[in-house]
Amino acid sequence: MGCMSGILNILLYIINIVFLIVGILLIVLGSIMLSNFSRLSDVEQLASADTIPICVTVLGGLIFIVSFFGCCGVWLQNACLTATYGTLMFLLFVLQLVLTCWIAVNENDFLNDMRKLVDTVWQENTAATGYPMGALELTFNCCGNEGYANYFDVGNGVVPGTCCGYTNRDQTCPSSIYESRQGCNQKFYSFWDDNNAIVLWSGLGICIYEFIVFILAGALANCMRKSSSGGATYG
């Protein structure tokens, strides 16, 4: 039993270190995604677009905290702490599984909604609304809804400075820059498509990992209890 307990201790140490790193990486990924929306905070139509980045950041924080708690339980060789850690890991597994399934099931609808959001922003891109399209163009280095040609179909046909990365939309934007930029609709769609794929596959891997940790933590807590009761018997 002592040998088995030692093996489980080593495994959980290694797993918890990996989990701490995973938690940090998820926090960083979610923060990067959120930072891309820093300029979009005033665009009312895009207010709900940061739901997934927030969920990823919160989940990364939970994984980090639970893993740190697990390290303490294993280090102190406390059966109660280790069992509590296993229970928290199971709850985290369920939460991760639900989030991953939600992303998988709703991915296409979510991506289509993102396209519609950009269409809405383009339709409301007027002086009265403060030209919200400019925030998208600055954030994603894009131009227009489907491309720079959209600006020739409306108004005076002048491509704004935001298509060249200038915060002043009245600044002249050279054609050599805006002609090489994709439309914001496609850029915004690609951003979510790429990041959703990362979140989805990472989520599936983490779910499997968490379930294995739950089993190992339960086995280790059981070994600790038996070792403790054995010590009490012979003491």
N, C-alpha and C positions, 0 to 999 in steps of 0.2 A: 504493500500500500504506500510505503514511503517513496518507493521508486516512481510509482504512478503519479503521486502527488508532486514529486519533483519535476517530472516531465510536463505536467499540466501547468505548473508554475512558470516554467520556462516558456511554454507556448503562449500563455496569457501575457507574459511580459512583452514578448515579441509582437503579438497581435495588438496590444494596447499602444505600443510605440507607433506601429503602422497606423492605427486608428487616430492617434493624436495628429499624425501628419495628414491623414485624409481629412480630418475635421478642419485643419488649417487651410488645406487646399480648397475645400468647399467654401470656406469663409472668403478666401481670396477671389475665387471664381464669382461668387455672388456679389462681392464688392466691386469687381471689375465691371460686371454687367450693370450694376446700379450706377456706377460712375459714368457710364455711357448715357445715362438718362438725366444727368445733372442739369443739362441745358433744357430739358423737356419738362421740368417741374411746373412751368406755367402753362403748358399746353394741356388744357382740360381734357381733350379727347384721348390723350395718352396716359391719363392718370392711373389706369388699371394695368398698364403694360409692365409694371415692375413687380407684379405678384410673384412670378417664378423666381426672380433674383432674390427677393426677400425670403421666400421659403427656403431657397438653397443656403442663404447666409445663416438663417436661424437653425436649419438642420445641421450645418457645419459646426455651429456653436454648441448644439446639444451633444453631438458626437464627441467633440473635444472635452466637454465637461464630464460626460459619462465615462470616457476612457480614462481621464485623470482620476476619477472616483475609483475605477477598477484597479488602477495602478496602486492606489492607497490600500485597497482591500487585500490585494495579493502581497504587497510589501509587509503589511501588518499580520498577515496570515490569520485574518479574522473571518470565520465562516459566515457570520451575519452580514458583514460588509460585502463579501464576495457573492452571497446569495442575492443581496439587494442589487448589486451590480448586474448579476445575470437577469434579474427581473426588469431592470431599467433597459438593458440591452434588448430584451424581448419586445418591450414597448416601443423602443426605437426602431426595431425591425418592422413592427406592424406599421408605424408611422411612415417609414421609408417606403414600404411596399405599397401603401395607399397612395402616396405622392407619386411614385413611379408609375403605378397603374393609371392614375388620373392623367398624367402627362401622355402616356401611350395612347389611351383611349381618346383623349381630347386634342391630340396634337394637330391633326388636320384642321379641325374647327378653329383651334387657337390661331394657327398660321393664317387661315383665311380671314379671321377677325383682325389680325394685324394689318393685312392688306387693306381691309375696309377702313381701318383707322387712318391709314395714310391717305386714302381717297377722301375721307372726310376732312382731314387737315388741309388737303389741296383745295377742296371746294370752298373752305372758309379762309383761304389765304388772302385776306384783304387788309387794307390799312385799318379798318374798323376793329379787326380782331388782333392787330399787331403783327401780321405776317408770321403765323406760327410755323409755316413751312421752313423758315430760315433756321429754326432750332434743329430740325431734322437734318437740313443740309450741312450745318456746322458739325453736328454730332457724327454723322455717318459719311461725310465727304461725298455727298451725292448732289444731284441737281434735278429739280422738278419732280413731278409725280412719276411719270414713265421715262423722263429724260429732259434734257435742256430744251428740246423742241416744244415742250408744253408752254414755255414762256412766249413763244412766237405765235401761239394760238390764242393768247389772251392779252388784254391790256395793250401797252405800247410795244410789246415784243422785246423788251430789254431784259437780259439775264441779270439777276441781282448779284451783288458782290458775295452773298453767302454761298453761292455755287462755287466760289473760288476759295472759300474758307475765311473771307473777310467778315468781321462782325458788323461792319457798316454795309448794309444792303445797297446803298447808293453808290458805293465804290465800283468803278469799272472793272468788269470781270473779263479777262482775255479769253477768246474762243479756244485758244490752245489748251486751256485748263478745263473749261466746262464741257467741251466736246468729248473729253476723255472720261467723264464721270457718268456712272450709272444713275438711273432714276432712283429716287428715294424709296419707292414702293418695293423694288427688287432688293435693294440694299437692306431695308428693314426686314423683309421676309427672310433673306439669307442669314441675317444676324440671328434671328430666332430659330431658324431651321438648324443651323450649326450648333448653337448652344443647347437647344432642346435635345439634340442627339447625344451630346456630351453628358447632359444631366440624366438622360434615360438609361444609357448603357452603364454609366457610373453607378446609378441608382440600383440597377439589377445586380451588379457585382457586389456592392456594399450590402445589399439585402442578404445575399448568400453568406457573406462574411459575418454579418451580425448574427445570423442564425447559428452558425458554427460556434461563434463566441459564446452565445447563450448556452449551448450544450456543454462546452468546455467549462464555463463558469459554474454551471450546476454540478458537474462532476467534481470539480475542485472543491466546491463548498461541501459536498458530501464527504470527500476525503478528509477535509479539515475537521468535520464533525466527528467522524470515526476516530481520527487521530486524537482529538481532544477527549472523547469518551474513553478511549483506550488508556490514555495517560491518567485519567481520573481513577480508572479501575485499578491500575497497578500502583498508583500513588497511595 
